[in-house]
Amino acid sequence: MIIVLSPAKTLDYRTAPTVAEHTQAQFLDQSQLLIDRLRQLTPAELASRLKISDSLAMLNSTRHAEWQLPCTPENAKQAVLAFNGDVYEGLDASSLSLADLQFAQRHLRILSGLYGLLRPLDLMQPYRLEMGTRLSNPRGKDLYAFWGERIGEALAQALRAVAASALINLASEEYFKAVSRRSLPVPVIQPVFEDWS
């Protein structure tokens, strides 16, 4: 099986990675196109488009200016160690052994507005770009149009590579809308979480 997650808004680039092993994201050429588009926006336009504060808009404008290829351990961090939201705190990837992280590398994918699809050990530079952001681009009015079939096709390849019988969707609706279900060769299992307090 393959499990898909949403990214987290909170990032941790202060803590040193617990492993040196890393990989490169599959769609870095596409990420560069988005960065080039984002660099055209003023901080005020970023604040409006991303619905963030002026200070976060300034931070992300700086991130866009500094973003560069290649992703290296000097300018980036493994995705599963960089994301720091509730799901990632629960995953506690920094406590996992290298063998556990290599298992996750085969069976876990993170949907991303900027990177499309990330494996846990893919290096990523800090960013804030939610999948639902309306950002005009050569392919359309938003990131769903930008990514098109790419994410679904990449997931299909990953599913075939591990002979998966199902895809477990733990991503938000906003992010999973970027996945073309018709591309997937296996059923999608969508757990429903309820709070019975």
ZIRAUR-V879246 format. One record per residue. SS is DSSP state (alpha for helix, beta for strand, coil for the rest). PHI is phi in radians with two decimals (NA if undefined). PSI is psi as a letter, one per 20 degrees, with the letter a starting at -180 (999 if undefined). Layout:
BEGIN
SS;PHI;PSI / SS;PHI;PSI
END
This chain:
BEGIN
coil;NA;r / beta;-2.20;p / beta;-1.89;p / beta;-2.00;q / beta;-2.17;q / beta;-1.45;q / coil;-1.33;r / coil;-1.96;q / coil;-1.28;h / coil;-1.46;p / beta;-2.16;q / coil;-2.19;o / coil;-1.93;j / coil;-1.49;h / coil;-1.36;p / coil;-1.17;q / coil;-1.07;q / coil;-1.47;i / coil;-2.38;q / coil;-1.58;h / coil;-1.04;p / coil;-2.69;r / beta;-2.35;r / coil;-1.80;q / coil;-1.12;q / coil;-1.25;h / coil;-1.98;k / alpha;-1.08;h / alpha;-1.11;h / alpha;-1.27;h / alpha;-1.04;g / alpha;-1.06;g / alpha;-1.06;g / alpha;-1.18;g / alpha;-1.06;g / alpha;-1.02;h / alpha;-1.20;g / alpha;-1.13;h / coil;-1.13;i / coil;-1.36;i / coil;-1.61;p / coil;-1.30;r / alpha;-0.96;h / alpha;-1.13;g / alpha;-1.15;h / alpha;-1.07;g / alpha;-1.01;g / alpha;-1.22;g / alpha;-1.17;g / alpha;-1.55;i / coil;0.98;l / coil;-2.22;r / coil;-1.20;r / alpha;-1.06;h / alpha;-1.17;h / alpha;-1.18;h / alpha;-1.13;g / alpha;-1.10;g / alpha;-1.02;g / alpha;-1.29;h / alpha;-1.09;g / alpha;-1.13;g / alpha;-1.03;g / alpha;-1.10;g / alpha;-1.13;h / alpha;-1.53;i / coil;-1.09;p / coil;-2.69;q / coil;-1.71;q / coil;-1.44;r / coil;-1.34;p / coil;-2.29;r / coil;-1.06;i / coil;-1.42;h / coil;-2.08;j / coil;-2.61;r / beta;-2.52;q / beta;-1.03;p / alpha;-0.95;g / alpha;-1.18;h / alpha;-1.64;i / alpha;-1.50;h / beta;-1.22;q / coil;-2.44;k / coil;-1.49;a / alpha;-0.97;g / alpha;-1.06;g / alpha;-1.32;h / alpha;-1.16;h / alpha;-1.16;h / alpha;-1.15;h / coil;0.87;l / alpha;-1.02;h / alpha;-1.15;i / alpha;-1.60;i / coil;-1.40;q / coil;-1.27;r / alpha;-1.06;h / alpha;-1.09;g / alpha;-1.12;g / alpha;-1.16;h / alpha;-1.18;h / alpha;-1.10;g / alpha;-1.05;h / alpha;-1.01;h / alpha;-1.48;h / alpha;-2.10;j / beta;-2.30;p / beta;-2.32;q / beta;-2.05;p / beta;-1.34;q / beta;-2.56;p / coil;-1.11;h / coil;-1.53;g / coil;-1.74;i / beta;1.37;f / beta;-2.49;p / beta;-2.06;q / beta;-1.54;q / coil;-0.95;h / coil;-1.63;j / beta;-1.16;p / beta;-1.26;p / beta;-2.43;q / coil;-1.60;q / coil;-1.07;q / coil;-2.79;r / coil;-2.51;o / coil;-2.72;n / coil;-1.36;q / coil;-1.05;h / coil;-1.39;j / coil;-1.14;p / coil;-1.46;o / coil;-2.35;o / coil;-1.07;q / beta;-2.69;r / coil;-1.02;i / coil;-1.75;i / beta;2.70;a / coil;-1.60;i / coil;-2.64;a / alpha;-1.28;h / alpha;-1.09;g / alpha;-1.16;h / alpha;-1.06;g / alpha;-1.38;h / coil;0.86;c / coil;-1.58;i / alpha;-1.00;g / alpha;-1.17;g / alpha;-1.05;g / alpha;-1.15;h / alpha;-1.17;h / alpha;-1.13;g / alpha;-1.05;g / alpha;-1.09;g / alpha;-1.12;g / alpha;-1.10;g / alpha;-1.17;h / alpha;-1.09;h / coil;-1.85;j / coil;0.89;l / coil;-1.26;q / coil;-1.78;i / beta;-2.81;q / beta;-1.97;p / beta;-1.70;o / beta;-1.66;o / coil;-1.88;j / coil;-1.46;r / coil;-1.24;r / alpha;-1.03;g / alpha;-0.96;g / alpha;-1.40;g / alpha;-1.22;i / coil;-1.07;i / coil;-1.39;i / coil;-1.74;p / coil;-1.35;o / alpha;-1.08;h / alpha;-1.18;i / alpha;-1.36;i / coil;-1.48;p / coil;-1.49;j / coil;-2.34;r / beta;-1.16;q / beta;-1.78;p / beta;-1.77;p / coil;-1.99;n / coil;-1.10;q / coil;-1.99;p / coil;-1.79;p / coil;-2.21;q / coil;-1.83;o / coil;-1.83;l / coil;-1.41;999
END
